[in-house]
Amino acid sequence: MTSQREPVGIVGLGAMGLPVTRRLCSLEYPVYVYDLSSKAVDNAVSYGATAVPSPHALLETVNTVLTVLPTAKEVEQVYFGRDGLCPGERAPVRPFTVLDLSTIDPIDSTNFTKRLAALGVARLDTPVGRSTRDALTGNLLVMVGGDVDLFAKYESLLADLGKPVVYCGEAGMGSAMKLVNNMLSITTVVATGEALFLGLTAGLTLPKMLEVLCQTAARNGHLLGTLQASLFQGNTTPGFKVELAHKDLGLATNFANTLRLPVPLAAAARERYSEAQRRGLSHEDSSAVLKLFEDLTGLQVRLPPD
């Protein structure tokens, strides 16, 4: 049976791009993919996607391209580099739309939208929140910046990735919202760790602290969910890696500096993630930053076995 879905292209099959690919394939979208990693491409093909030899080759088949890339440098290369979507910053043969799920600086994001618009290419910044597990089940949270009419056109596709889909404003505002979210979330992990290790050092148990903290204004999504599924179980298999937390805090603090806004708590949290990377924890879950407190105190923040 032929799919009635419009085909989509995806460039970037990393921690988020691959589960997004799997999600769209499960919904019977015709999905065409490109990534530098042959292993990642093979995985995408096993989900039902079709591989192409370059980002530019996607445009033979699709009118919509999702980019899910680690930094603005890779975005630049995929958009304007050799074999990119618009190589040499030349206008394409026919117009298309880019939905960019990458977490990048809002200023870079806005500039990409303007540069593509000059070539007749539409773009929305559409970074996502929540975990890779949520990507598989269509439970991401999507933050959107760009033309409101273009957003209306693509809202249903974005809703297949997750809900809610939140329109944040003009170009760059989706990227700005992503940095605001991640700055608060990642900084909260470090603050939560400091409090928990104060309690452990004083002689309190983790279950007793959770009993109280989860019923006061101190409760947060990490106490209620992510830490309970990761470090509290002794499991630091990455859902969101230490190196990505460090990168996102760097983006947030640099963006704040551009706006002449001091963010000392976020800067201090980033230093903890810098130390975690120096200790070889880059590829562990972001909760592994609390291992720094474990090394310092000789205590472990673990829930007792059931």
N, C-alpha and C positions, 0 to 999 in steps of 0.2 A: 504494500500500500504506500503510495507517495505521500510524503509529509506535506501538510498545508502551511507549515511554518516557513517564514522567510529565512534563508540561509544567513548565518553569521560567521564572521572570522574572529579568531582569537590569537593574539600574539602575546606570548608569555605564559608558560605552563609550569610555574613555580608553585609555592605553597598554597596560593589562592587560585591561580589560573587553572590548575589542573582539576580541582574539585568543581570550579565553575563550569569547566568544559564537560565534566561528567554529568553535572546537573542538567545542562542544556541538552545533552545527548539523551538523557533519560526522558526528557519532555518531547523528544522527536524533532528537535531542531536539526536541520542539516548544518553541521559544524565543521569548519575548515580551520586548521591550526598550523602555527609555525612557532618553533622554539629552537634555540641553539643546541639544546640537549636532545640527542636522539632517543635516550631512554624515556624522557618525558613525552616526546612525540609518540613513541611506541605505546606508552600507557594510554594516551589520548585516543589513539587509533583503536585500541582494545575496547574503549568505551563506545566506539561508533563514529569517531571523528575521521576526517580525511586530511592527510598531511599535504602541505604545499611547500615548494622549495624556498620561498622568500615571502616577506610581508607584501611586497608588490604583487606577487602572484595571486594573493587573495582577491584582488580587485577584478580578476577575470570571472569571479563567481558571486561575490557578495557585495552588498551595498552598505553593510554595517560591520564595523570592525571594533572589537573590544581589545583594548591594550591593558595588560596586567603586568606591569614592569617594576623593577625594584627602585630605580632612581630616575631623575630627569635626564641623566646622560643617556640611558637606554631608550627613553621616550624620544629624545632628539634623534637618535640613530634610526629608530623604527619609523619615525615620521619622514625624516629628510635625508637619511643616509643612503648609500648605495644599496639598491634593491629594496629601499624603504617604500612607504606608501606614496610619498611625493618626492622621489629622489632629486637631489639638487634643488629642492624647494621649487619644483616646476609643477604647474597645474596638471591634475590628472585628466585623462580622456573624458571621464564622466564623474559627476559629483558623488560623494559618499559621505557617511557619517562615522565619526569616531566616538566611542564611549570609553573614557579612560578611567579604569578602576585603580590606577596606580596612586600610591601615597607620595605626593611631591609637594614642593613649595607652592603656595597659592599664586605667587607672582609668576613663577615659571608656568603654572597651569594657565593663567590668564594670557600670557604671551603665546603659548602654544595655540590657544583658541583663536587669537587674533591672526597669527601667521597662517594657520590653516584657512581661516575665513577669507584671507586675501587670495587664496588659491581656489576658492569655491567649495571648500570642504567644511562641513559642519562638525562641531565638537561639543560634547558635554563632559565636564569632570564629574565622575560618578564613583568616588571611592566608597569602599564598603567597610562595615564594622562587624564585629563578632568573629567567630572562629572558623577554621577550615571545616570543622564538622558541620557547622551551620550552612556553609556553602553547599555541601552535599544534599542537604534537606530543604534548601530554598528558604532558609531562615536568617539570611544576612540582613543587615540594616544598610540601606543605600542612601547616600547623601549626594545631592545633585546640585551642580551649579551650571548656569548657561541660559540660553534663550528659552523662555517659558513655553513657547509654542513647540519648539523642538523637544522639550521635556514631555509635553503632552503626547507627542507622537511615539515616544519610546518608553512611556511609563509602564505599559503592559509587559514589555520585554524585561525591564528592570524588576518588575514585581515578580517575575518568574525566578529571579535570583534571591529575592527576599522581601520582607515586609517588616516595618513600613518603608516606603520609598519617600524620602523627605526632600522637598524642593527647598533649597537654602538661599537661592537668589541668583545673581548674575554670575558670569564666568569667574571661576576661582573660589566661589563661596562654598562649593562642595568640598574642595580641597582644604579650605580654611576650617570648616566644621570638623573634618577628619582630624586635623592637628589639634584642635581644641579638645576633642574627645580623647584622643590618645595621650595628650599631655596629662590630662586629669587622671585617666585610667592607669597609666604606667607609674605616675608619681604616687598614686594611691597604693600600689603594690609595695613600694618602698616604705611609705608611712605606716602601712599595716604591719609590715615586718618589724619595724622598730618597736611598735607598741606590743606586739606579741612576744618579742624576745625580752622586753622589759618585764612582762608578766612571767615568762618562763624563768628568767633569772631570779625573780622574787619568790618563786616557788609555786605559782599558779599552774594549773594544767591547761592544755589547749581546749579540751571539751568544756571546762568551766568558763574559760574566757569567751568561747563561742556562744555559750548559753546566754551570757550577758550582752556581749557586743552586738549580736544579731537581733537584739530587742531594743536597741537604743539608736540614737542618731549616728553612732559610729559604724553601723552596718554598711556594707557596700557589696557590690557584685562579686568582688574577689573573695570576701569572707563567705558569702552565700553560695558561691558556685565555683569559680575557676580554681581557687586554691584548694578547695575540697576535692576537686577532681585531679589535682596535680601534686604539688609538693606535700600537702598534708597526707597523701598516700605514698609518698616516696617516689612519685612518678614525675619525671621532668622530660618525658617524650614531648617534643615541641608541638604546641598548637600555634603559638606565636613566639618566635625565637628571641633570645636575648639580643642578638645582633640587630633584629628589626626594631625592638624596643629602643635600643640605643640610637638607631638611625632616626626614628620618629621623634624622639626627644631632641635630637640635634636639629631636625627640621623645625620643630616648634620653637625652640629657643632662638634659632637664627631668624625666624619670621618675627618673633617678638622684638628682637634687636632692631630689625628693619623698621618696625613700628614704634621704636623707642620706648618699649614697655619692659620694665624689669620683671623677670620671672625667676627669682632666686630658688624657689622650691624645686621647680622643674630642672634648673641647672644642677642643683645638688643631687637630684635623683639620677640625672644623666651620669654624674661622676660615679655613682654606685654601679651603673651598668657598664661604665668604662672599666671599672675594677673587675667586674664579673667577666668581661672579655679577656682581660689580662690573665685571669685565673683559668682560662680555657673553657668557659661556659657558653661561648657564642652560639653554639648550635643546640643548646638545651632550651627548654621552655622558659619564657620570661620570668616565671616564678622562681627559677633557680637563682635569681639575684639574692634571695633570702639565704642561700647557702653561705654567703659572706658572713651573716650573723651566726650561722651554725659553726663556722670555722672559728669565729671570735670567741664564742661562749662555750663551745663544746657541747651545746644542747641541740636537739633536733625538734623541729616543729612538725609533729606527726600525730595523726589520729590513731588511737589504739585499734587493733584489729577487731572486727565484729565478733 
